[in-house]
Amino acid sequence: MHEAKSVDNNVHAPKQSLPNLPISTIWMISFGFLGVQMAFSLQSSNMGRIFQTLGADPTQLGFFFILPPLAGLVVQPLVGYLSDRTWIPKLGRRIPYLIVGTIVAAIVMILLPNAGSFGFGFGSLMALTFGAVAILFMDLSSNVAMQPFKMMVGDMVNEKQKGFAYSIQSFLSNSGAVLASIFPFILTIMGVANSAPKGVVPPSVVISFYVGAIILIICSVFTILKVKEYSPSEYAAYHGITEESNKEKVGMLKLLRNAPKVFWTITVVQFFCWMGFQYLWTYGTGAISANVWNTSDPTTTAYQSAGNWFGVLSAVQAIAAVLWSLVLSRVQSDKRKPAYALSLVLGGIGFSSVFFIHNQWLLIVSFALIGIAWAAMMTFPFTILTNALSGEKMGTYLGLFNGSICLPQIIASCLSFILFPAIGSSMPAMILISGILLIIGALSVSIIKETSAS
């Protein structure tokens, strides 16, 4: 750890350059992200399947998908705001929140897939309510666990290494998604039942959540034990602020008013991208079941097979994202915007093609293209934003920026109550709409003007 000179608490000291970190440290800062993303991927790739298995009305699926981003919209700014003001000796600034989030997320991951196993009955209000509350707490805790990883990159990594650091985070994130997505499929091949009594989630899904909870804990422990955050004096010196700067009480609305312009222009791009992915998570299993297995009945073996295949395709998406994130890690700063826009265009083509394809194997190409867009969404927005921010209120700004992820998902889910019936309750058509949204997002990249806080 590089030592920083002490600074006066009342005046800004000359800013010291953040040091180049060893590659091993950059990996450890993000290693727990693999486990957190497993939690998110198990949730996103199985939510539609779980709630339809419990007996949810397909026209009302959007309700259940409002809860996770709503949780993130509230929790992420709070984690940022509070962690900016936290310092616990031997633990740090962000890691205490990682510990709490990991423990709660692991507990809820065990409860969620059992929503249909307590005798509530298929389609019962109790079963659906239990599932909804479980998914709400799972997303709350996962968000608490996820934010520290993004913030530690902003805190500790210099501008030269930051693009690489977020690419590594994207790599680990998508590696976790690969594991999470293929678990039900692999377990089924191994002989674990992929069907269950009506209204009960299959064992292949339940066990996948159990394994995900264990891996989440193991990965987070690596980061907790191996990463030493900068002390308040070091942080202040490296970011050219005073130790008291982050403790000043400033309203979040005022921070938003003072946010750099790039904060808002990236938000425009994010709006269209995250709306598109929300519809994939909501209707992906149903779209594949309708187009390939020719059924929309969640009680059938065919539908559960479609659910497994959606998991495999999600793994394809994640593998493509892993490989593309390695490509993006080599993109020079002046090429970020073209690479960002190209990635989103390819993702839009992938989404749109799902509407027209009725062969399960051809869908592999579609989801590989979707993975390219996902890699760009995980890499570029936070790199561009954190380069434009000083260290002052870094966590709060990153928490607020997550509104650009959560709000589009909430809006997409609310619109689905009107949009889904309007297009004839066609789940494949909802994925086509996702493709159009990604293309609009790609066109919006042109309005981003990159700046630097240094």
LUMROMI-113935 format. One record per residue (C-alpha): residue number from 0; z, x, y. Coordinates in steps of 0.2 Angstrom, whole numbers, plus 2048, in hexadecimal, padded with zeros to 3 digits. Layout:
LUMROMI-113935
+------+-----+-----+-----+
! bado !  c3 !  c1 !  c2 !
+------+-----+-----+-----+
!  NUM !   Z !   X !   Y !
...
+------+-----+-----+-----+
***
This chain:
LUMROMI-113935
+------+-----+-----+-----+
! bado !  c3 !  c1 !  c2 !
+------+-----+-----+-----+
!    0 ! 800 ! 800 ! 800 !
!    1 ! 7FB ! 807 ! 811 !
!    2 ! 80A ! 807 ! 81D !
!    3 ! 808 ! 800 ! 82E !
!    4 ! 811 ! 805 ! 83E !
!    5 ! 81E ! 7FA ! 845 !
!    6 ! 819 ! 7EF ! 854 !
!    7 ! 822 ! 7E7 ! 862 !
!    8 ! 826 ! 7D5 ! 85F !
!    9 ! 822 ! 7D0 ! 870 !
!   10 ! 811 ! 7D8 ! 874 !
!   11 ! 801 ! 7DA ! 86A !
!   12 ! 7FF ! 7EB ! 863 !
!   13 ! 7EF ! 7F5 ! 862 !
!   14 ! 7E6 ! 7EE ! 852 !
!   15 ! 7E6 ! 7F9 ! 843 !
!   16 ! 7D8 ! 7F8 ! 837 !
!   17 ! 7DB ! 7EF ! 827 !
!   18 ! 7DA ! 7FD ! 819 !
!   19 ! 7CD ! 7FD ! 80B !
!   20 ! 7D6 ! 7F6 ! 7FC !
!   21 ! 7D4 ! 7FC ! 7EB !
!   22 ! 7C8 ! 7F2 ! 7E0 !
!   23 ! 7D6 ! 7EE ! 7D4 !
!   24 ! 7E1 ! 7E7 ! 7E2 !
!   25 ! 7D3 ! 7DB ! 7E8 !
!   26 ! 7D1 ! 7D5 ! 7D6 !
!   27 ! 7E4 ! 7D2 ! 7D4 !
!   28 ! 7E4 ! 7C9 ! 7E5 !
!   29 ! 7D9 ! 7BC ! 7DD !
!   30 ! 7DC ! 7BD ! 7CB !
!   31 ! 7E8 ! 7AE ! 7CB !
!   32 ! 7D9 ! 7A4 ! 7D2 !
!   33 ! 7D1 ! 7A4 ! 7C0 !
!   34 ! 7E0 ! 79A ! 7BA !
!   35 ! 7E0 ! 78E ! 7C9 !
!   36 ! 7CE ! 78B ! 7C7 !
!   37 ! 7D0 ! 787 ! 7B5 !
!   38 ! 7DC ! 779 ! 7BB !
!   39 ! 7CF ! 772 ! 7C8 !
!   40 ! 7C1 ! 773 ! 7BB !
!   41 ! 7CA ! 76A ! 7AE !
!   42 ! 7CE ! 75D ! 7BA !
!   43 ! 7BD ! 75C ! 7C2 !
!   44 ! 7B3 ! 75C ! 7B2 !
!   45 ! 7BE ! 750 ! 7A9 !
!   46 ! 7C4 ! 744 ! 7B6 !
!   47 ! 7B6 ! 737 ! 7B4 !
!   48 ! 7B7 ! 738 ! 7A1 !
!   49 ! 7CA ! 736 ! 7A1 !
!   50 ! 7CB ! 727 ! 7AD !
!   51 ! 7BC ! 71E ! 7A5 !
!   52 ! 7C5 ! 721 ! 794 !
!   53 ! 7D4 ! 71A ! 79B !
!   54 ! 7CA ! 70A ! 7A0 !
!   55 ! 7C6 ! 70D ! 7B2 !
!   56 ! 7B8 ! 702 ! 7B9 !
!   57 ! 7A9 ! 70E ! 7BD !
!   58 ! 7A6 ! 706 ! 7CE !
!   59 ! 7B8 ! 70A ! 7D3 !
!   60 ! 7B8 ! 71D ! 7CD !
!   61 ! 7B7 ! 722 ! 7DF !
!   62 ! 7C9 ! 71D ! 7E2 !
!   63 ! 7CF ! 72A ! 7D5 !
!   64 ! 7C5 ! 737 ! 7DD !
!   65 ! 7CC ! 734 ! 7EE !
!   66 ! 7DD ! 73A ! 7E9 !
!   67 ! 7DA ! 74C ! 7E6 !
!   68 ! 7D1 ! 750 ! 7F6 !
!   69 ! 7DE ! 746 ! 800 !
!   70 ! 7EC ! 750 ! 7F8 !
!   71 ! 7E2 ! 760 ! 7FD !
!   72 ! 7E0 ! 75A ! 80F !
!   73 ! 7F2 ! 758 ! 811 !
!   74 ! 7F9 ! 767 ! 807 !
!   75 ! 7ED ! 775 ! 80B !
!   76 ! 7F1 ! 775 ! 81E !
!   77 ! 803 ! 774 ! 81B !
!   78 ! 803 ! 782 ! 80F !
!   79 ! 7FA ! 78D ! 81C !
!   80 ! 805 ! 788 ! 82A !
!   81 ! 815 ! 78B ! 820 !
!   82 ! 810 ! 79B ! 818 !
!   83 ! 80B ! 7A2 ! 828 !
!   84 ! 81D ! 7A1 ! 82D !
!   85 ! 824 ! 7A6 ! 81C !
!   86 ! 82A ! 7B7 ! 817 !
!   87 ! 835 ! 7B9 ! 807 !
!   88 ! 839 ! 7CB ! 803 !
!   89 ! 832 ! 7D1 ! 7F2 !
!   90 ! 827 ! 7C1 ! 7F1 !
!   91 ! 81D ! 7C1 ! 802 !
!   92 ! 815 ! 7B4 ! 80D !
!   93 ! 809 ! 7AB ! 801 !
!   94 ! 80F ! 7AE ! 7F0 !
!   95 ! 81E ! 7A3 ! 7F1 !
!   96 ! 812 ! 794 ! 7F2 !
!   97 ! 808 ! 79B ! 7E4 !
!   98 ! 817 ! 79B ! 7D9 !
!   99 ! 81C ! 789 ! 7DD !
!  100 ! 80B ! 782 ! 7DC !
!  101 ! 807 ! 78A ! 7CB !
!  102 ! 817 ! 783 ! 7C3 !
!  103 ! 814 ! 771 ! 7C8 !
!  104 ! 801 ! 772 ! 7C4 !
!  105 ! 805 ! 778 ! 7B3 !
!  106 ! 811 ! 76A ! 7B0 !
!  107 ! 805 ! 75D ! 7B6 !
!  108 ! 7F7 ! 764 ! 7AC !
!  109 ! 801 ! 760 ! 79C !
!  110 ! 804 ! 74E ! 7A2 !
!  111 ! 7F3 ! 749 ! 7A9 !
!  112 ! 7E9 ! 748 ! 799 !
!  113 ! 7F7 ! 73E ! 791 !
!  114 ! 7F5 ! 72F ! 79D !
!  115 ! 7EE ! 725 ! 78F !
!  116 ! 7FA ! 72A ! 782 !
!  117 ! 80A ! 721 ! 788 !
!  118 ! 805 ! 710 ! 781 !
!  119 ! 800 ! 708 ! 792 !
!  120 ! 7EF ! 701 ! 78B !
!  121 ! 7DD ! 703 ! 78F !
!  122 ! 7D9 ! 6FE ! 7A1 !
!  123 ! 7EB ! 6FA ! 7A5 !
!  124 ! 7F2 ! 6FD ! 7B6 !
!  125 ! 800 ! 708 ! 7B0 !
!  126 ! 7F4 ! 714 ! 7A7 !
!  127 ! 7E8 ! 715 ! 7B6 !
!  128 ! 7F7 ! 717 ! 7C2 !
!  129 ! 7FF ! 725 ! 7B7 !
!  130 ! 7EE ! 72E ! 7B6 !
!  131 ! 7EC ! 72C ! 7C9 !
!  132 ! 7FD ! 732 ! 7CD !
!  133 ! 7FB ! 741 ! 7C1 !
!  134 ! 7EB ! 746 ! 7C9 !
!  135 ! 7F2 ! 745 ! 7DA !
!  136 ! 800 ! 751 ! 7D6 !
!  137 ! 7F5 ! 75C ! 7CC !
!  138 ! 7EA ! 75E ! 7DB !
!  139 ! 7F9 ! 760 ! 7E7 !
!  140 ! 800 ! 76E ! 7DD !
!  141 ! 7EF ! 776 ! 7D9 !
!  142 ! 7EB ! 777 ! 7EC !
!  143 ! 7FC ! 77F ! 7EF !
!  144 ! 7F8 ! 78C ! 7E2 !
!  145 ! 7E6 ! 78F ! 7E8 !
!  146 ! 7E9 ! 791 ! 7FA !
!  147 ! 7F3 ! 7A2 ! 7F9 !
!  148 ! 7E4 ! 7AB ! 7F1 !
!  149 ! 7D8 ! 7A6 ! 7FF !
!  150 ! 7E5 ! 7AB ! 80C !
!  151 ! 7EA ! 7BC ! 804 !
!  152 ! 7D7 ! 7C1 ! 805 !
!  153 ! 7D8 ! 7BC ! 818 !
!  154 ! 7E8 ! 7C5 ! 81A !
!  155 ! 7E5 ! 7D5 ! 811 !
!  156 ! 7D2 ! 7D9 ! 80F !
!  157 ! 7C8 ! 7E1 ! 81D !
!  158 ! 7B8 ! 7DA ! 823 !
!  159 ! 7AE ! 7E7 ! 81A !
!  160 ! 7B5 ! 7E2 ! 809 !
!  161 ! 7B8 ! 7CF ! 80C !
!  162 ! 7A7 ! 7C9 ! 806 !
!  163 ! 7AA ! 7D3 ! 7F6 !
!  164 ! 7BC ! 7CC ! 7F4 !
!  165 ! 7B6 ! 7BA ! 7F6 !
!  166 ! 7A8 ! 7BD ! 7EA !
!  167 ! 7B5 ! 7C4 ! 7DD !
!  168 ! 7BF ! 7B4 ! 7E0 !
!  169 ! 7AF ! 7AA ! 7DD !
!  170 ! 7AC ! 7B4 ! 7CD !
!  171 ! 7BD ! 7B1 ! 7C7 !
!  172 ! 7BD ! 79F ! 7CC !
!  173 ! 7AD ! 79B ! 7C3 !
!  174 ! 7B3 ! 7A5 ! 7B3 !
!  175 ! 7C2 ! 799 ! 7B3 !
!  176 ! 7B6 ! 78B ! 7B5 !
!  177 ! 7AC ! 791 ! 7A6 !
!  178 ! 7BB ! 792 ! 79B !
!  179 ! 7C2 ! 781 ! 7A0 !
!  180 ! 7B1 ! 778 ! 79E !
!  181 ! 7AD ! 77E ! 78D !
!  182 ! 7BE ! 77B ! 785 !
!  183 ! 7BC ! 769 ! 780 !
!  184 ! 7AB ! 76D ! 778 !
!  185 ! 7B1 ! 77D ! 76F !
!  186 ! 7C1 ! 773 ! 769 !
!  187 ! 7B5 ! 766 ! 762 !
!  188 ! 7AB ! 772 ! 758 !
!  189 ! 7BB ! 779 ! 751 !
!  190 ! 7BF ! 768 ! 74A !
!  191 ! 7CB ! 761 ! 758 !
!  192 ! 7C8 ! 74F ! 75A !
!  193 ! 7BC ! 74A ! 768 !
!  194 ! 7C0 ! 737 ! 767 !
!  195 ! 7D0 ! 72D ! 767 !
!  196 ! 7D6 ! 71B ! 767 !
!  197 ! 7D0 ! 710 ! 775 !
!  198 ! 7D8 ! 715 ! 785 !
!  199 ! 7DE ! 726 ! 77F !
!  200 ! 7D7 ! 737 ! 785 !
!  201 ! 7D0 ! 741 ! 776 !
!  202 ! 7DB ! 750 ! 770 !
!  203 ! 7CD ! 75C ! 774 !
!  204 ! 7CF ! 758 ! 786 !
!  205 ! 7E2 ! 757 ! 785 !
!  206 ! 7E4 ! 768 ! 77D !
!  207 ! 7D8 ! 770 ! 789 !
!  208 ! 7E4 ! 76B ! 797 !
!  209 ! 7F2 ! 773 ! 78E !
!  210 ! 7E9 ! 783 ! 78C !
!  211 ! 7E4 ! 783 ! 79E !
!  212 ! 7F6 ! 781 ! 7A3 !
!  213 ! 7FB ! 790 ! 799 !
!  214 ! 7ED ! 79B ! 7A1 !
!  215 ! 7F1 ! 795 ! 7B2 !
!  216 ! 803 ! 79C ! 7B0 !
!  217 ! 7FD ! 7AC ! 7A9 !
!  218 ! 7F0 ! 7B0 ! 7B6 !
!  219 ! 7FB ! 7AB ! 7C5 !
!  220 ! 809 ! 7B7 ! 7BE !
!  221 ! 7FD ! 7C5 ! 7BF !
!  222 ! 7FA ! 7C3 ! 7D1 !
!  223 ! 80C ! 7BF ! 7D5 !
!  224 ! 811 ! 7D0 ! 7CC !
!  225 ! 803 ! 7DB ! 7D2 !
!  226 ! 800 ! 7D6 ! 7E4 !
!  227 ! 80B ! 7DC ! 7F2 !
!  228 ! 808 ! 7D3 ! 802 !
!  229 ! 808 ! 7DC ! 813 !
!  230 ! 819 ! 7DB ! 81C !
!  231 ! 81A ! 7D1 ! 82C !
!  232 ! 81A ! 7E2 ! 836 !
!  233 ! 80B ! 7E8 ! 82C !
!  234 ! 802 ! 7D8 ! 82D !
!  235 ! 804 ! 7D7 ! 840 !
!  236 ! 7FE ! 7E9 ! 842 !
!  237 ! 7EF ! 7E7 ! 838 !
!  238 ! 7EA ! 7D6 ! 840 !
!  239 ! 7EE ! 7DC ! 852 !
!  240 ! 7FB ! 7CE ! 855 !
!  241 ! 80E ! 7CE ! 857 !
!  242 ! 81A ! 7CA ! 849 !
!  243 ! 81F ! 7BA ! 852 !
!  244 ! 80D ! 7B3 ! 855 !
!  245 ! 80C ! 7AA ! 844 !
!  246 ! 81E ! 7A2 ! 848 !
!  247 ! 819 ! 79A ! 858 !
!  248 ! 818 ! 787 ! 857 !
!  249 ! 806 ! 782 ! 85A !
!  250 ! 7FF ! 770 ! 856 !
!  251 ! 7F1 ! 770 ! 849 !
!  252 ! 7E7 ! 765 ! 855 !
!  253 ! 7E8 ! 773 ! 862 !
!  254 ! 7E3 ! 780 ! 855 !
!  255 ! 7D4 ! 775 ! 851 !
!  256 ! 7CF ! 774 ! 863 !
!  257 ! 7D0 ! 787 ! 864 !
!  258 ! 7C7 ! 78B ! 854 !
!  259 ! 7B8 ! 796 ! 855 !
!  260 ! 7A7 ! 78D ! 855 !
!  261 ! 7A3 ! 793 ! 844 !
!  262 ! 7B2 ! 789 ! 83D !
!  263 ! 7A8 ! 779 ! 841 !
!  264 ! 797 ! 77F ! 83D !
!  265 ! 79C ! 784 ! 82C !
!  266 ! 7A5 ! 773 ! 82A !
!  267 ! 794 ! 76A ! 82D !
!  268 ! 78D ! 773 ! 81E !
!  269 ! 79C ! 770 ! 814 !
!  270 ! 79B ! 75E ! 817 !
!  271 ! 78B ! 75B ! 80E !
!  272 ! 78F ! 767 ! 800 !
!  273 ! 79F ! 760 ! 7FB !
!  274 ! 799 ! 74E ! 7FC !
!  275 ! 78C ! 753 ! 7EF !
!  276 ! 798 ! 75B ! 7E3 !
!  277 ! 7A4 ! 74D ! 7E4 !
!  278 ! 797 ! 741 ! 7DD !
!  279 ! 794 ! 74E ! 7CF !
!  280 ! 7A6 ! 74E ! 7CA !
!  281 ! 7A7 ! 73B ! 7CB !
!  282 ! 797 ! 736 ! 7C3 !
!  283 ! 791 ! 745 ! 7B9 !
!  284 ! 797 ! 740 ! 7A8 !
!  285 ! 791 ! 72E ! 7AA !
!  286 ! 780 ! 734 ! 7B0 !
!  287 ! 77D ! 740 ! 7A1 !
!  288 ! 783 ! 732 ! 795 !
!  289 ! 777 ! 726 ! 79D !
!  290 ! 768 ! 731 ! 79E !
!  291 ! 76A ! 73B ! 78D !
!  292 ! 776 ! 731 ! 782 !
!  293 ! 770 ! 720 ! 789 !
!  294 ! 781 ! 718 ! 78A !
!  295 ! 78E ! 714 ! 798 !
!  296 ! 79C ! 70F ! 78C !
!  297 ! 7AA ! 71B ! 78D !
!  298 ! 7B1 ! 715 ! 77C !
!  299 ! 7A2 ! 71B ! 772 !
!  300 ! 7A1 ! 72C ! 76A !
!  301 ! 790 ! 72F ! 773 !
!  302 ! 799 ! 72E ! 784 !
!  303 ! 7A6 ! 73A ! 77E !
!  304 ! 798 ! 746 ! 778 !
!  305 ! 791 ! 744 ! 789 !
!  306 ! 7A2 ! 749 ! 791 !
!  307 ! 7A2 ! 759 ! 786 !
!  308 ! 790 ! 75D ! 78B !
!  309 ! 795 ! 75B ! 79E !
!  310 ! 7A2 ! 768 ! 79A !
!  311 ! 796 ! 773 ! 793 !
!  312 ! 78A ! 771 ! 7A2 !
!  313 ! 799 ! 774 ! 7AD !
!  314 ! 79B ! 784 ! 7A4 !
!  315 ! 789 ! 788 ! 7A7 !
!  316 ! 78B ! 784 ! 7B9 !
!  317 ! 79A ! 790 ! 7BA !
!  318 ! 791 ! 79E ! 7B0 !
!  319 ! 783 ! 79D ! 7BD !
!  320 ! 78F ! 79D ! 7CB !
!  321 ! 797 ! 7AD ! 7C4 !
!  322 ! 787 ! 7B6 ! 7C2 !
!  323 ! 781 ! 7B0 ! 7D4 !
!  324 ! 791 ! 7B5 ! 7DC !
!  325 ! 78E ! 7C7 ! 7D6 !
!  326 ! 77D ! 7C6 ! 7DE !
!  327 ! 785 ! 7BF ! 7EE !
!  328 ! 792 ! 7CD ! 7EF !
!  329 ! 784 ! 7D9 ! 7F3 !
!  330 ! 77C ! 7CE ! 801 !
!  331 ! 77D ! 7D7 ! 811 !
!  332 ! 785 ! 7CE ! 820 !
!  333 ! 775 ! 7CB ! 829 !
!  334 ! 76E ! 7C2 ! 819 !
!  335 ! 77D ! 7B7 ! 816 !
!  336 ! 775 ! 7A7 ! 81E !
!  337 ! 764 ! 7A8 ! 815 !
!  338 ! 76D ! 7AB ! 805 !
!  339 ! 779 ! 79D ! 808 !
!  340 ! 76B ! 791 ! 80C !
!  341 ! 760 ! 796 ! 7FD !
!  342 ! 76F ! 793 ! 7F2 !
!  343 ! 772 ! 782 ! 7F8 !
!  344 ! 75F ! 77D ! 7F7 !
!  345 ! 75F ! 783 ! 7E4 !
!  346 ! 76F ! 779 ! 7E1 !
!  347 ! 767 ! 76A ! 7E9 !
!  348 ! 758 ! 76B ! 7DD !
!  349 ! 764 ! 76D ! 7CF !
!  350 ! 76D ! 75D ! 7D4 !
!  351 ! 75D ! 753 ! 7D7 !
!  352 ! 756 ! 758 ! 7C6 !
!  353 ! 764 ! 750 ! 7BD !
!  354 ! 75D ! 73F ! 7C2 !
!  355 ! 74D ! 742 ! 7B9 !
!  356 ! 752 ! 74C ! 7A9 !
!  357 ! 756 ! 743 ! 799 !
!  358 ! 757 ! 752 ! 78E !
!  359 ! 768 ! 75A ! 78C !
!  360 ! 762 ! 76C ! 78B !
!  361 ! 757 ! 76B ! 79B !
!  362 ! 767 ! 766 ! 7A4 !
!  363 ! 76C ! 778 ! 7A1 !
!  364 ! 75F ! 77E ! 7AF !
!  365 ! 766 ! 770 ! 7BA !
!  366 ! 778 ! 776 ! 7B9 !
!  367 ! 773 ! 788 ! 7BB !
!  368 ! 76B ! 784 ! 7CC !
!  369 ! 77B ! 77A ! 7D0 !
!  370 ! 785 ! 789 ! 7CC !
!  371 ! 77B ! 794 ! 7D9 !
!  372 ! 780 ! 788 ! 7E7 !
!  373 ! 792 ! 788 ! 7E1 !
!  374 ! 793 ! 79B ! 7E2 !
!  375 ! 78D ! 79B ! 7F4 !
!  376 ! 799 ! 78D ! 7F8 !
!  377 ! 7A8 ! 797 ! 7F1 !
!  378 ! 7A2 ! 7A7 ! 7FA !
!  379 ! 79A ! 7A5 ! 80B !
!  380 ! 7A5 ! 798 ! 814 !
!  381 ! 7B5 ! 7A2 ! 813 !
!  382 ! 7AD ! 7B3 ! 816 !
!  383 ! 7A5 ! 7AD ! 826 !
!  384 ! 7B4 ! 7A3 ! 82C !
!  385 ! 7C1 ! 7B1 ! 829 !
!  386 ! 7B6 ! 7BE ! 831 !
!  387 ! 7B7 ! 7B3 ! 841 !
!  388 ! 7CA ! 7B1 ! 841 !
!  389 ! 7D8 ! 7BC ! 847 !
!  390 ! 7E7 ! 7BE ! 83C !
!  391 ! 7F0 ! 7B2 ! 847 !
!  392 ! 7F3 ! 7A1 ! 83E !
!  393 ! 7E7 ! 7A7 ! 830 !
!  394 ! 7EF ! 79C ! 823 !
!  395 ! 7F0 ! 78D ! 82E !
!  396 ! 7DD ! 78E ! 832 !
!  397 ! 7D8 ! 791 ! 820 !
!  398 ! 7E3 ! 781 ! 81B !
!  399 ! 7DA ! 777 ! 829 !
!  400 ! 7C9 ! 77E ! 824 !
!  401 ! 7CC ! 776 ! 813 !
!  402 ! 7CA ! 765 ! 81B !
!  403 ! 7B8 ! 76A ! 81B !
!  404 ! 7B9 ! 769 ! 808 !
!  405 ! 7C5 ! 75A ! 806 !
!  406 ! 7BE ! 74E ! 814 !
!  407 ! 7AD ! 74E ! 80D !
!  408 ! 7B3 ! 749 ! 7FC !
!  409 ! 7BE ! 73B ! 803 !
!  410 ! 7AF ! 734 ! 80D !
!  411 ! 7A4 ! 736 ! 7FD !
!  412 ! 7B0 ! 72C ! 7F3 !
!  413 ! 7B2 ! 71F ! 800 !
!  414 ! 79F ! 71D ! 802 !
!  415 ! 79D ! 71C ! 7EF !
!  416 ! 7A5 ! 70A ! 7EF !
!  417 ! 796 ! 705 ! 7F9 !
!  418 ! 789 ! 711 ! 7F4 !
!  419 ! 78B ! 710 ! 7E1 !
!  420 ! 788 ! 6FD ! 7E0 !
!  421 ! 77A ! 6FE ! 7EC !
!  422 ! 770 ! 709 ! 7E1 !
!  423 ! 772 ! 6FE ! 7D2 !
!  424 ! 782 ! 707 ! 7CB !
!  425 ! 777 ! 716 ! 7C6 !
!  426 ! 781 ! 725 ! 7C2 !
!  427 ! 771 ! 730 ! 7C1 !
!  428 ! 76C ! 72A ! 7D2 !
!  429 ! 77D ! 730 ! 7D9 !
!  430 ! 779 ! 741 ! 7D4 !
!  431 ! 768 ! 740 ! 7DC !
!  432 ! 771 ! 73C ! 7EC !
!  433 ! 77B ! 74C ! 7E9 !
!  434 ! 76B ! 756 ! 7E9 !
!  435 ! 765 ! 74F ! 7FA !
!  436 ! 776 ! 753 ! 801 !
!  437 ! 775 ! 765 ! 7FC !
!  438 ! 764 ! 767 ! 803 !
!  439 ! 76A ! 760 ! 814 !
!  440 ! 779 ! 76C ! 813 !
!  441 ! 76C ! 77B ! 810 !
!  442 ! 763 ! 775 ! 820 !
!  443 ! 774 ! 775 ! 829 !
!  444 ! 777 ! 787 ! 826 !
!  445 ! 76B ! 78B ! 835 !
!  446 ! 778 ! 785 ! 841 !
!  447 ! 785 ! 793 ! 83C !
!  448 ! 787 ! 7A1 ! 848 !
!  449 ! 792 ! 7AF ! 840 !
!  450 ! 79F ! 7B7 ! 84B !
!  451 ! 7AC ! 7C5 ! 849 !
!  452 ! 7BE ! 7C5 ! 84F !
!  453 ! 7BE ! 7D8 ! 84F !
+------+-----+-----+-----+
***
